[in-house]
């Protein structure tokens, strides 16, 4: 060896750059498909929620509870309107349900309802509906302190259900659509949900390279 040990890392890095890196797929350019996060699935569930609430006009607690009990998948639409993740919404059901003796939903239950349409009991539908109503009307979390901003201070919920109905009937301007993508991060949810598959892209590329060169 004609080089000192301090030079080995840079030598290995150069070898990797020449022989290994060109074989890696540019995984940042793609996403893995997932039916639950697909546009077709969401639009189906959205249509169900829209019809069941008559264009988000029938959204008092009892009405939402009935919708969720008869079609648990619609929770996906209502939760997305609030801007909360599954675990966050599940925690919110503790805040809404505990004062009146209702058991909260787990994040697994939220996922099962949204993804598989797993049945919700009358109590589960009620605590979900109560949570949704209190989030939208601003009574669950209260006024944030300091420079914090509520997640409901966004165009589709800034005035509660009337804002939801306005966008549901009139549509969303493209600039607003793009701003929400910029604000929230493009494809963030599905990238997180399929992170293992993304790791496999690199592992598969490495394995293929080793096999092609007879490396066990």
C-alpha positions as CSV (number, residue, x, y, z in Angstrom):
1,X,0.0,0.0,0.0
2,X,1.5,3.3,-1.1
3,X,-0.8,5.5,1.0
4,X,-1.1,6.2,4.7
5,X,-4.1,5.1,6.7
6,X,-5.4,8.6,6.9
7,X,-5.9,8.6,3.1
8,X,-7.9,5.4,3.0
9,X,-11.3,7.1,3.6
10,X,-10.9,9.4,0.6
11,X,-9.6,6.6,-1.5
12,X,-12.6,4.4,-0.6
13,X,-14.9,7.3,-1.3
14,X,-13.4,7.8,-4.8
15,X,-13.8,4.1,-5.6
16,X,-17.4,4.2,-4.5
17,X,-18.0,7.3,-6.5
18,X,-16.7,5.6,-9.7
19,X,-18.0,2.1,-9.3
20,X,-21.0,2.2,-6.9
21,X,-22.8,5.6,-7.1
22,X,-23.6,5.4,-10.8
23,X,-25.6,2.2,-10.2
24,X,-27.9,3.8,-7.5
25,X,-31.4,4.7,-8.6
26,X,-32.2,8.4,-8.1
27,X,-34.8,7.5,-5.5
28,X,-35.6,11.2,-4.8
29,X,-37.3,11.3,-8.2
30,X,-39.9,8.7,-7.5
31,X,-42.4,7.6,-4.9
32,X,-43.9,4.1,-4.2
33,X,-47.6,3.8,-4.9
34,X,-49.8,3.1,-2.0
35,X,-53.5,2.6,-2.7
36,X,-54.5,4.4,0.6
37,X,-52.6,7.5,-0.4
38,X,-53.7,7.4,-4.0
39,X,-55.9,10.1,-5.5
40,X,-58.6,7.6,-6.6
41,X,-59.1,6.2,-3.1
42,X,-59.2,9.7,-1.5
43,X,-61.7,11.0,-4.1
44,X,-64.0,8.0,-3.5
45,X,-64.0,8.7,0.2
46,X,-64.3,12.4,-0.3
47,X,-67.4,11.9,-2.5
48,X,-69.0,9.7,0.2
49,X,-68.3,12.4,2.8
50,X,-69.6,15.2,0.6
51,X,-72.8,13.4,-0.2
52,X,-73.5,12.2,3.3
53,X,-73.1,15.7,4.7
54,X,-74.9,17.4,1.8
55,X,-71.8,19.4,0.8
56,X,-70.6,19.8,4.4
57,X,-73.8,21.6,5.4
58,X,-74.9,18.8,7.8
59,X,-72.0,18.8,10.2
60,X,-73.4,19.1,13.7
61,X,-72.1,16.5,16.1
62,X,-74.9,13.9,15.8
63,X,-74.9,14.1,12.0
64,X,-71.1,13.6,11.8
65,X,-71.4,10.7,14.3
66,X,-74.0,9.0,12.1
67,X,-71.8,9.5,8.9
68,X,-68.8,8.0,10.7
69,X,-70.7,5.1,12.1
70,X,-72.2,4.2,8.7
71,X,-69.0,4.9,6.7
72,X,-65.9,4.9,8.9
73,X,-63.6,5.6,5.9
74,X,-64.9,9.1,5.8
75,X,-62.9,9.9,8.9
76,X,-59.9,10.3,6.5
77,X,-61.6,13.3,4.8
78,X,-62.6,15.0,8.0
79,X,-59.3,14.4,9.7
80,X,-57.4,15.7,6.7
81,X,-59.6,18.9,6.8
82,X,-58.4,19.4,10.4
83,X,-54.7,19.1,9.3
84,X,-53.9,16.6,12.1
85,X,-52.0,13.4,11.6
86,X,-53.5,10.1,12.9
87,X,-51.6,10.0,16.2
88,X,-52.4,13.7,16.7
89,X,-56.1,13.2,16.1
90,X,-56.1,10.1,18.4
91,X,-54.6,12.3,21.1
92,X,-57.2,14.9,20.5
93,X,-60.0,12.4,21.1
94,X,-58.7,12.1,24.7
95,X,-59.1,15.8,25.2
96,X,-62.6,15.8,23.7
97,X,-63.9,12.6,25.2
98,X,-62.4,12.3,28.6
99,X,-64.4,15.2,30.2
100,X,-67.7,13.4,29.4
101,X,-66.5,9.8,29.9
102,X,-66.0,8.7,26.3
103,X,-63.1,6.4,25.6
104,X,-60.6,7.8,23.1
105,X,-59.6,6.3,19.8
106,X,-56.1,4.8,19.3
107,X,-54.1,5.8,16.3
108,X,-54.4,2.2,15.1
109,X,-58.2,2.5,15.3
110,X,-58.1,5.7,13.3
111,X,-56.0,4.0,10.7
112,X,-58.2,1.0,10.6
113,X,-61.4,3.1,10.1
114,X,-59.8,5.2,7.4
115,X,-57.9,2.5,5.5
116,X,-60.1,-0.5,5.8
117,X,-63.5,0.9,6.8
118,X,-63.3,-1.1,10.1
119,X,-66.6,-0.6,12.0
120,X,-66.9,2.0,14.7
121,X,-69.2,1.6,17.6
122,X,-71.7,4.4,18.4
123,X,-69.4,5.6,21.2
124,X,-66.3,5.6,18.9
125,X,-68.1,7.5,16.2
126,X,-69.4,10.0,18.7
127,X,-66.0,10.8,20.2
128,X,-64.6,11.2,16.7
129,X,-67.4,13.5,15.7
130,X,-67.2,15.5,19.0
131,X,-63.4,15.9,18.4
132,X,-63.9,17.1,14.8
133,X,-66.5,19.7,15.8
134,X,-64.5,21.1,18.6
135,X,-61.4,21.3,16.5
136,X,-63.2,23.1,13.6
137,X,-65.0,25.5,15.9
138,X,-61.7,26.3,17.8
139,X,-62.9,25.2,21.2
140,X,-60.7,22.1,21.7
141,X,-57.2,23.7,21.8
142,X,-58.0,27.3,22.6
143,X,-56.1,30.4,21.5
144,X,-52.3,29.7,21.0
145,X,-49.8,31.7,23.1
146,X,-47.0,33.8,21.8
147,X,-46.1,33.4,18.1
148,X,-47.8,30.0,17.8
149,X,-50.5,29.6,15.1
150,X,-53.3,27.2,15.2
151,X,-53.4,24.5,12.5
152,X,-57.0,25.7,11.8
153,X,-55.6,29.1,10.7
154,X,-55.5,27.8,7.1
155,X,-57.7,28.9,4.2
156,X,-60.2,26.0,4.3
157,X,-60.8,26.1,8.0
158,X,-60.1,29.7,9.1
159,X,-63.8,30.5,9.5
160,X,-64.9,26.9,10.4
161,X,-67.3,24.9,8.4
162,X,-68.3,27.9,6.2
163,X,-64.7,28.0,4.9
164,X,-64.9,24.3,4.2
165,X,-68.1,24.7,2.2
166,X,-66.8,27.6,0.2
167,X,-63.8,25.7,-1.1
168,X,-65.9,22.5,-1.6
169,X,-68.3,24.4,-3.8
170,X,-66.0,26.9,-5.5
171,X,-62.8,25.0,-5.7
172,X,-59.2,26.0,-4.7
173,X,-57.1,28.5,-6.7
174,X,-54.0,26.9,-8.1
175,X,-51.7,29.4,-6.2
176,X,-53.3,28.2,-2.9
177,X,-53.0,24.6,-3.9
178,X,-49.3,25.1,-4.6
179,X,-48.8,27.1,-1.4
180,X,-50.2,24.3,0.7
181,X,-47.8,21.8,-1.0
182,X,-45.0,24.2,-0.3
183,X,-46.1,24.7,3.3
184,X,-46.7,21.0,4.1
185,X,-44.0,19.3,2.1
186,X,-44.6,17.5,-1.2
187,X,-45.6,13.8,-0.8
188,X,-44.5,13.9,2.8
189,X,-47.1,11.4,4.2
190,X,-46.6,8.8,1.5
191,X,-42.8,9.1,1.7
192,X,-43.0,8.4,5.4
193,X,-45.4,5.5,4.9
194,X,-43.2,3.9,2.3
195,X,-39.8,4.6,3.8
196,X,-38.8,0.9,4.1
197,X,-39.4,0.5,0.4
198,X,-37.3,3.5,-0.4
199,X,-34.5,2.0,1.7
200,X,-34.9,-1.2,-0.3
201,X,-34.2,0.7,-3.5
202,X,-30.6,1.3,-2.4
203,X,-30.2,-2.1,-0.9
204,X,-31.4,-3.8,-4.2
205,X,-29.1,-1.6,-6.2
206,X,-26.1,-2.7,-4.0
207,X,-27.1,-6.4,-4.2
208,X,-27.5,-6.3,-8.0
209,X,-24.0,-4.6,-8.3
210,X,-22.4,-7.3,-6.1
211,X,-24.0,-10.1,-8.0
212,X,-23.0,-8.8,-11.3
213,X,-19.4,-8.6,-10.1
214,X,-19.3,-12.0,-8.4
215,X,-19.1,-10.6,-4.9
216,X,-20.8,-12.9,-2.3
